[in-house]
Amino acid sequence: MKKIIIKNTDLEIALINFGGNVFGWTLDEKQSFSILDAFHNKGFNFIDTADTYSWWVNGKGGQSETIIGNWMKQRGNRNEMVIATKVGSQTKEHGFDISKKHILKSVDESLQRLQTDHIDLYYTHFDDDTTPVEETMEAYAEIVKAGKVRYIAASNVSPERLRESFDVAEKNGFPKYVALQPHYNLVERQKFESDYEPLVKEFNLSVFPYWALAAGFLTGKYRTEADFSKSVRGEGVRKYMDDKGLAVLKALDEVSAKHNSQPATVALAWLLAHPSITAPIVSATSQNQLQTLFDAPELQLDAEDLQLLDTSSL
């Protein structure tokens, strides 16, 4: 199993980042344990979650972290895992919030649910666009110094506020973000490539794109309007069912047939072939879906494959 080091850290990860939003939502604890066992047994070790997953079930969240914490405790494998979680997202109980008060409270709650004494990678999930950047970065400095968090990262933060975060950290000697978690995949390219990739290069960030399979659209299971009812995410992919989306699916079909693979595997391999991408975040709810994830780091796309996929997704 090939592993790499997250830039500016000592965290070693395999090339697929499992998205824990399904835990406590489409998977109960027993099912989650089965998926986690299979993921770990194949040599993968990087799990992404958030303090608010799955708030849409109970209005509060915390289910995903709780399940992951219970699994690590039962398996005794905390030291083998790299755990990323997040702070700042909106729930029915509170709005977006990256104030110092909220961060200090939330990190302790996440540690309790995860049943661990430290979080490897702690993200600003959503910027509230209100809290001064200095306050947020000071809060992170405090929890890193206390040993509660190893490294910090950013997700839904504007390019302007992201740059300001680096300026503030540099000026004050605070920890700096080591990674970015953007929305990026074959049908969502422009924002990352135009607004964020230059910052990724400038600040030497590792990149873990979320919705790597566009909420399932890039698996190829949605081909007609009738397919939207196939899953709870179905309606969320309707926006991709246009000429561009269909062209991407056609290209994925062609490349996957050439390699005797699956569209989802090819879509992930395309991300992994991108020099700025470190490990895509992707979920699975069955053993068959897991296999498409496992196959992605092993699939080497050639120049012809990449050109076809690039052209279809412009």
C-alpha positions as a printed NumPy array, in Angstrom:
array([[  0.   ,   0.   ,   0.   ],
       [  1.538,   3.277,  -1.127],
       [  1.487,   5.982,   1.527],
       [  2.56 ,   9.6  ,   1.513],
       [  3.215,  12.291,   4.098],
       [  0.774,  15.193,   4.399],
       [  2.828,  18.278,   3.586],
       [  4.316,  20.153,   6.534],
       [  3.38 ,  17.319,   8.925],
       [  4.563,  13.895,  10.036],
       [  1.196,  12.295,   9.207],
       [  1.487,   9.342,   6.837],
       [ -1.643,   8.435,   4.895],
       [ -2.847,   6.083,   2.195],
       [ -4.223,   7.768,  -0.93 ],
       [ -7.954,   7.509,  -0.196],
       [ -9.582,   9.611,   2.533],
       [-12.79 ,   7.912,   3.723],
       [-15.695,  10.348,   4.114],
       [-17.426,   9.652,   7.418],
       [-20.614,  11.593,   6.658],
       [-22.381,   8.269,   6.009],
       [-21.826,   7.035,   9.572],
       [-25.006,   7.515,  11.559],
       [-26.885,   8.518,   8.414],
       [-27.088,   5.871,   5.693],
       [-25.129,   3.398,   7.825],
       [-25.914,   2.424,  11.405],
       [-23.122,   1.587,  13.838],
       [-22.915,  -2.118,  12.982],
       [-22.798,  -1.396,   9.25 ],
       [-20.26 ,   1.384,   9.818],
       [-17.979,  -0.978,  11.731],
       [-18.086,  -3.441,   8.826],
       [-17.094,  -0.759,   6.327],
       [-14.391,   0.628,   8.609],
       [-12.951,  -2.845,   9.206],
       [-12.727,  -3.531,   5.475],
       [-11.167,  -0.117,   4.802],
       [ -8.57 ,  -0.555,   7.521],
       [ -7.822,  -4.182,   6.674],
       [ -6.824,  -3.11 ,   3.152],
       [ -4.184,  -0.803,   4.581],
       [ -6.066,   2.498,   4.4  ],
       [ -5.843,   4.708,   7.469],
       [ -7.264,   8.189,   6.787],
       [-10.811,   9.046,   7.939],
       [-12.576,  12.374,   7.525],
       [-15.533,  13.429,   9.658],
       [-17.029,  16.535,  11.281],
       [-18.583,  17.484,  14.587],
       [-21.912,  18.121,  12.856],
       [-22.241,  14.831,  10.922],
       [-25.107,  13.815,  10.702],
       [-26.987,  16.841,  11.98 ],
       [-29.649,  16.416,   9.293],
       [-30.798,  13.3  ,  11.168],
       [-31.178,  14.734,  14.666],
       [-30.581,  18.464,  14.196],
       [-27.415,  18.355,  16.282],
       [-24.816,  15.987,  14.849],
       [-22.049,  14.016,  16.511],
       [-23.145,  10.575,  15.317],
       [-20.238,  10.068,  12.931],
       [-17.559,  11.006,  15.463],
       [-19.235,   8.785,  18.064],
       [-19.261,   5.763,  15.757],
       [-15.631,   6.286,  14.741],
       [-14.656,   6.67 ,  18.402],
       [-16.484,   3.496,  19.392],
       [-14.851,   1.59 ,  16.513],
       [-11.32 ,   2.731,  17.379],
       [-11.846,   1.887,  21.041],
       [-13.171,  -1.607,  20.276],
       [-10.421,  -2.315,  17.745],
       [ -7.648,  -0.668,  19.786],
       [ -6.243,   0.937,  16.645],
       [ -6.245,   4.68 ,  17.347],
       [ -2.495,   4.963,  16.784],
       [ -2.835,   3.359,  13.348],
       [ -5.371,   5.922,  12.142],
       [ -5.172,   9.503,  10.942],
       [ -8.372,  11.226,  12.029],
       [ -9.578,  14.508,  10.572],
       [-12.613,  16.335,  11.912],
       [-14.02 ,  19.827,  11.568],
       [-15.527,  22.785,  13.4  ],
       [-17.693,  25.7  ,  12.353],
       [-20.551,  24.167,  10.396],
       [-24.184,  25.184,  10.797],
       [-26.823,  23.067,  12.544],
       [-30.373,  23.655,  13.721],
       [-28.894,  24.658,  17.08 ],
       [-26.373,  27.24 ,  15.86 ],
       [-25.135,  29.03 ,  12.762],
       [-21.702,  28.955,  11.187],
       [-19.259,  29.756,  13.968],
       [-15.47 ,  29.848,  14.124],
       [-15.226,  32.061,  17.18 ],
       [-12.653,  31.178,  19.809],
       [-15.378,  30.29 ,  22.279],
       [-17.018,  27.873,  19.858],
       [-13.733,  26.27 ,  18.793],
       [-12.567,  25.676,  22.377],
       [-15.912,  24.138,  23.285],
       [-16.245,  22.074,  20.118],
       [-12.776,  20.547,  20.164],
       [-13.37 ,  19.09 ,  23.626],
       [-16.715,  17.679,  22.529],
       [-15.123,  16.094,  19.444],
       [-12.324,  14.573,  21.523],
       [-14.902,  13.071,  23.877],
       [-16.953,  11.563,  21.069],
       [-13.861,  10.254,  19.295],
       [-12.565,   8.87 ,  22.619],
       [ -9.075,  10.172,  21.942],
       [ -6.71 ,  12.718,  23.428],
       [ -5.822,  14.341,  20.11 ],
       [ -7.162,  15.104,  16.649],
       [ -4.654,  14.685,  13.841],
       [ -6.125,  17.233,  11.434],
       [ -8.676,  19.861,  12.527],
       [-10.503,  21.833,   9.839],
       [-12.271,  25.127,   9.647],
       [-15.366,  23.527,   8.122],
       [-17.158,  26.743,   7.158],
       [-16.061,  30.322,   7.654],
       [-18.623,  32.483,   9.423],
       [-17.187,  35.542,   7.615],
       [-17.635,  37.473,  10.857],
       [-15.084,  36.306,  13.398],
       [-11.759,  38.133,  13.003],
       [ -9.168,  35.83 ,  11.474],
       [ -6.824,  36.634,  14.379],
       [ -9.353,  35.217,  16.858],
       [ -9.758,  31.963,  14.965],
       [ -6.044,  31.414,  14.464],
       [ -5.337,  32.25 ,  18.119],
       [ -7.857,  29.609,  19.177],
       [ -6.137,  27.047,  16.966],
       [ -2.752,  28.008,  18.411],
       [ -4.114,  27.385,  21.893],
       [ -5.48 ,  23.913,  21.186],
       [ -2.369,  22.887,  19.231],
       [ -0.164,  24.02 ,  22.123],
       [ -2.371,  22.031,  24.507],
       [ -1.835,  18.893,  22.416],
       [ -5.511,  18.524,  21.549],
       [ -4.868,  19.04 ,  17.829],
       [ -1.788,  18.07 ,  15.811],
       [ -2.36 ,  20.191,  12.688],
       [ -4.999,  22.528,  11.267],
       [ -6.566,  22.798,   7.834],
       [ -9.259,  24.716,   5.947],
       [-12.296,  23.749,   3.933],
       [-14.94 ,  26.303,   2.966],
       [-12.915,  29.466,   3.453],
       [-12.749,  32.192,   0.811],
       [ -9.432,  32.727,  -0.982],
       [ -9.178,  36.148,   0.636],
       [ -9.722,  34.894,   4.175],
       [ -7.458,  31.921,   3.516],
       [ -4.599,  34.206,   2.514],
       [ -5.287,  36.418,   5.525],
       [ -5.067,  33.342,   7.759],
       [ -1.527,  32.697,   6.557],
       [ -0.583,  36.342,   7.029],
       [ -1.921,  36.355,  10.594],
       [ -0.231,  33.061,  11.446],
       [  3.09 ,  34.285,  10.067],
       [  2.879,  37.586,  11.943],
       [  1.956,  36.014,  15.289],
       [  3.855,  32.748,  15.168],
       [  0.61 ,  30.748,  15.093],
       [  0.282,  27.317,  13.458],
       [ -0.545,  27.502,   9.764],
       [ -3.029,  25.508,   7.747],
       [ -1.346,  22.476,   6.195],
       [ -4.164,  21.319,   3.936],
       [ -7.191,  22.419,   1.963],
       [-10.443,  20.522,   1.511],
       [-12.148,  21.994,  -1.558],
       [-15.159,  20.961,  -3.614],
       [-13.484,  19.445,  -6.659],
       [-14.228,  16.676,  -9.14 ],
       [-14.687,  16.103, -12.867],
       [-17.894,  18.17 , -13.012],
       [-16.824,  20.833, -10.481],
       [-13.486,  22.172, -11.661],
       [-13.494,  25.919, -12.182],
       [-13.544,  27.297,  -8.638],
       [-10.661,  25.186,  -7.386],
       [ -8.526,  25.542, -10.481],
       [ -8.967,  29.308, -10.805],
       [ -9.327,  30.506,  -7.195],
       [ -7.631,  27.962,  -4.946],
       [ -4.972,  26.057,  -6.835],
       [ -2.652,  29.092,  -7.001],
       [ -2.862,  29.34 ,  -3.191],
       [ -2.273,  25.607,  -2.836],
       [  0.97 ,  26.005,  -4.764],
       [  2.01 ,  29.2  ,  -2.984],
       [  1.503,  27.8  ,   0.516],
       [  2.481,  24.194,  -0.278],
       [ -0.799,  22.674,   0.864],
       [ -1.976,  19.095,   0.639],
       [ -5.405,  18.859,  -0.991],
       [ -8.25 ,  16.525,  -0.032],
       [-11.221,  17.232,  -2.328],
       [-14.691,  16.495,  -0.986],
       [-17.602,  15.226,  -3.093],
       [-14.939,  13.546,  -5.204],
       [-17.67 ,  11.558,  -6.98 ],
       [-20.107,  14.493,  -7.208],
       [-22.571,  12.98 ,  -4.718],
       [-22.539,   9.739,  -6.7  ],
       [-23.073,  11.188, -10.173],
       [-19.623,  10.069, -11.323],
       [-20.369,   6.46 , -10.405],
       [-22.58 ,   6.367, -13.487],
       [-25.64 ,   5.124, -11.669],
       [-27.646,   8.225, -12.587],
       [-28.378,   8.205, -16.308],
       [-32.02 ,   9.323, -16.495],
       [-34.461,  11.265, -14.353],
       [-35.924,   7.984, -13.156],
       [-32.564,   7.179, -11.573],
       [-32.779,  10.079,  -9.115],
       [-34.961,   7.98 ,  -6.826],
       [-32.226,   5.35 ,  -6.446],
       [-30.756,   6.942,  -3.323],
       [-31.232,   9.699,  -0.756],
       [-28.704,  11.78 ,  -2.712],
       [-30.478,  11.377,  -6.035],
       [-32.033,  14.811,  -6.291],
       [-28.687,  16.384,  -5.469],
       [-27.188,  15.25 ,  -8.772],
       [-29.977,  16.544, -11.014],
       [-27.917,  19.674, -11.745],
       [-25.233,  17.538, -13.399],
       [-27.624,  15.919, -15.856],
       [-26.789,  18.306, -18.694],
       [-24.685,  18.12 , -21.862],
       [-21.443,  18.508, -19.938],
       [-22.395,  15.902, -17.341],
       [-23.445,  13.399, -19.967],
       [-20.19 ,  14.012, -21.863],
       [-18.229,  13.269, -18.699],
       [-20.17 ,  10.04 , -18.154],
       [-19.483,   9.019, -21.748],
       [-15.761,   9.637, -21.252],
       [-15.778,   7.705, -17.972],
       [-17.528,   4.801, -19.689],
       [-14.923,   4.773, -22.449],
       [-11.933,   4.878, -20.123],
       [-13.375,   2.364, -17.664],
       [-14.105,  -0.069, -20.513],
       [-10.53 ,   0.312, -21.754],
       [ -9.136,  -0.569, -18.323],
       [-11.851,  -3.068, -17.344],
       [-12.662,  -0.782, -14.44 ],
       [-15.58 ,   1.232, -13.076],
       [-16.512,   4.907, -13.715],
       [-16.082,   5.761, -10.028],
       [-12.6  ,   4.259,  -9.97 ],
       [-11.64 ,   6.211, -13.083],
       [-13.015,   9.47 , -11.634],
       [-10.914,   8.981,  -8.503],
       [ -7.851,   7.993, -10.528],
       [ -8.248,  11.23 , -12.515],
       [ -8.08 ,  13.17 ,  -9.26 ],
       [ -5.053,  11.207,  -8.078],
       [ -3.279,  11.936, -11.364],
       [ -3.65 ,  15.675, -10.722],
       [ -0.356,  17.007,  -9.341],
       [ -2.123,  19.253,  -6.809],
       [ -4.364,  16.532,  -5.354],
       [ -3.214,  14.443,  -2.405],
       [ -6.103,  12.105,  -1.51 ],
       [ -9.761,  12.423,  -2.541],
       [-12.475,  12.121,   0.088],
       [-15.027,   9.492,  -0.84 ],
       [-17.63 ,   7.398,   0.971],
       [-18.941,   3.887,   0.492],
       [-21.928,   2.069,   1.944],
       [-21.236,  -1.449,   0.631],
       [-18.327,  -3.795,   0.019],
       [-18.776,  -3.411,  -3.752],
       [-18.514,   0.359,  -3.483],
       [-15.445,  -0.01 ,  -1.292],
       [-13.718,  -2.015,  -3.991],
       [-14.054,   0.862,  -6.456],
       [-12.203,   3.005,  -3.903],
       [ -9.511,   0.403,  -3.302],
       [ -8.861,   0.105,  -7.045],
       [ -8.342,   3.83 ,  -7.664],
       [ -4.734,   4.193,  -6.426],
       [ -3.759,   1.166,  -8.54 ],
       [ -5.261,   2.506, -11.789],
       [ -2.693,   4.361, -13.874],
       [ -4.401,   6.508, -16.491],
       [ -2.361,   7.274, -19.601],
       [ -2.079,  10.613, -21.396],
       [ -4.89 ,   9.69 , -23.793],
       [ -7.234,   8.873, -20.9  ],
       [ -6.44 ,  12.122, -19.106],
       [ -6.902,  14.21 , -22.234],
       [-10.3  ,  12.651, -22.931],
       [-11.464,  13.233, -19.345],
       [-10.064,  16.763, -19.24 ],
       [-11.695,  17.726, -22.522],
       [-15.089,  16.273, -21.639],
       [-15.188,  18.111, -18.316],
       [-14.289,  21.611, -19.483]])
